[in-house]
Amino acid sequence: MRQLIHIWRRTFTVNLRESGSQLPHAPVHRLACDWRLPLVAMLLAGSLSFLICLGSGTLKAMWGEIAPIWLANGVLLAQAMVSKGSHRYCILLGGALGFFGANLYVGESLYVSTSFTGSDMVEVCVALLFVPNVATAAELIQPRPCIRFVAAAVLLAPLVSGVTAMSLLDGWASNHPFSSIANWIVSDALGMAIFAPAALVFFSGEILHLWRSPKRKRTAALLSLLAVVTAVVFGQSRYPLMYWILPPIALLAFEAELAAVLLGVLLTSVIAIAFTLNQTGPFWLFPYATTHDRILALQFLVLAALAIAFPVSVLQSQRSRLMNLLREREYRYRALAESSGEIVMQLSLERKIMYVSSRVEIVLGYGVRDLLDRSFSELVHPDDRAKVEAAASGAILEKTEAAANFRISRLDGEYLWVQGHVSALPDISGNAFSSLAFAIRDVHAKTLEDERRNAEQFELERLAYRDVLSGLYNRRHFDIELDRRISSSGSKTVSLLLIDIDNFKTYNDHYGHPAGDACLQRVAKTLGAAARSGDVAARYGGEEFAVILADCTEGEALEVAERIRANVEAAVIPHASSSFGVVTVSVGLAVADVGRGVAARELVGQADAMLYRAKRMGRNRVADRRGVSFEQLPML
C-alpha cells in the first residue's frame, strides 16, 4: 500500500495550471515526464482494475448474478481523463489486463473473461470519447461539462457496454436477459456517476489541495462528522434513519469545496456498503428480496445525496468565484490608486470621504484615517466650494467626467492649488449612481514648472531680440517689427526715427571704449524713457538707434523726436571733442502712409536721408521732409 501511494503521488500530481483549472490557492504540480511514467501509469491502472474487479467479482459470486456495485470502470475512466497522449493508451492497456486477470482469477472461462473485459473496455472507451476535456472534478461544476459527462459516462457508455455484454453472453448471465442487461446498465451507470468524479479527486491532485488548504481542519471535521453519522445510521437495524446522512452532506456542500463533497460521498458509500453487506443498517428493515437489491437501493440513496449536494456546490463555487473576482478587482483598484501620483478619493453622494489613497499623506499631510467620513467640502477653500460642487453635480447629471481647478487645505493650514477630475460611479444595478470618484492632481509643482519655462522662454527671447549692451531691441527685432507694422491693416501711418550719437568716434578715441559703452547705455536709457508706450526702441547698429512710432501724425512724431534729442543733451554727458561740450544726437524722421504700400527699406532710406541732413546742418537737431527743427521742447 505504501508503494502504491508513492507511485500515485509521483505519477498523478497534475499541473493544474496547464490543464486550465483555477483552484484558489492550489499548489501547482508538474506531471513527471521521465521514461518510467507510461509504465508506472499502466502498472497503477492494472493494479487498481484488478483489485476493484476482484472485489466486485467476489460480490457477484456471493449473489450469483451481475454485481450491483461496479466502480472499476469509473475509476479507470477518471485515471484516463487526467492523462494525455500515449499515457492514456498505457492506462487503457493496464486496465484491460487488470480486468482480464481478475476474471480469470475468480474462475471464469477464457471466453467469459474476454467478453467481460471487452464490454468493460468498450464502456470506458466510449465514455472517454465524449466526456469533456477536464482534468479536475471541480471543472465538472460548469453546466456544459456536467451535461456532457452525464450524457457520455452515465447514460451512453453503460448502455453500449450492456448491449455488448448481453450480445456476447446471451443466456449466460440469467434466465431473464432483460433483467441482466438492466442490472448491468444500472450498476455501471451508478458506478460512473458516483465513483468517477470521486476518483478524479485523487488522480487530479485535488486531494493534495484539500490537505494543504487553510480550511483543511474544518473540512476534516465535517468529513469526520459525516463518517460518524453514517456509521451510526448504518450500524443499527432498528430505525429507518438512512436519510439522516443528507444533512451532513448538505452542510459539507455549503462549507467545503466540491472535492471534499465527492470525498464525503465516497466515504459515506464505503461505510454504508460495508455495514449493509454485514447485514446491518436501515435497508435490512425493508423486505428486499436479495442483498443485491439492498445495495442497489443504497446506491440510489447515495446518488440522491450527490444530486442534492452537487447544485449546492455549484452555487457555492460560483459565489466563491465571484467573491474572489470582487476581491481581485478591489485589490487591483487599490493597488493602482496607491501607486498613482494623484490623490484618489471615493465620495458618497453627500460628499463624505469613503476612501482616500495614501498619496494624500505626501501631498496634503493628512493621515488616511483622519479623512474618512469627513466632508470633502471642509478641505476646499471657501471661495472654490461652489466651483467644486458644480463639477460634482455636473458629473452626476451629465454622466461624464468633470474637471475643476481649486484650492485645497493642507494639514499645516496652507492652501494648495490642485486640479480635480470627478466622475459618478454607478451602483451594482447600473441604474443609479452610488458614489463619486475624485482624482486630485497637485498642479502647484506644474505651475512652478510653467513659470520656470516661461522665464527661460523670456530669457531666450531676450537674448534673441534684445541688444545685450543697451538693453533695447536689436536690429533683428527691429526689422521684423517694422515689416509687421507697415503691412498691418490696423495702423494708418508708421513713423520712423533714426538716431545717431554725434561725433561718437572721437568720444571713443578720447575716453576709451569702456566709457563709450557706458555712453551708449545712458543714451539708450534716455531714449527708452522718452519713447511712448507701444513704440519700439532698438539699437540699429554701432552708435545708431531707431524708434518705430505707430498711429501718430508727423507733428506728433516730431515732438517725440525733439524730446529724445533734448533729453540726451540734458543728460550732460561730457564730450570734450564736441562743439557742444556734451553728448548730443541727431535725428532723422520719416513718415509712411500704410495704405500706399511703402516698403520697409524705403522708409528706412527716407529716415536715413533725413538723419544725414541733420548732421550736415550742424548735428544736435531733428530733420524731416519739411526741414530741420531747432525747436526746444520741455525736457522730461
PyMOL commands that set and color helices and strands:
alter all, ss='L'
color gray80, all
select helices_A, chain A and resi 2-11+37-63+72-81+86-105+110-130+137-141+143-168+177-203+206-212+216-234+242-255+258-277+282-285+291-339+359-363+368-371+376-379+382-398+444-465+475-487+504-511+513-530+554-570+594-596+600-616
alter helices_A, ss='H'
color red, helices_A
select strands_A, chain A and resi 343-348+353-356+402-409+415-426+433-442+493-501+536-541+544-550+585-593+622-624+627-629
alter strands_A, ss='S'
color yellow, strands_A
deselect
rebuild
show_as cartoon
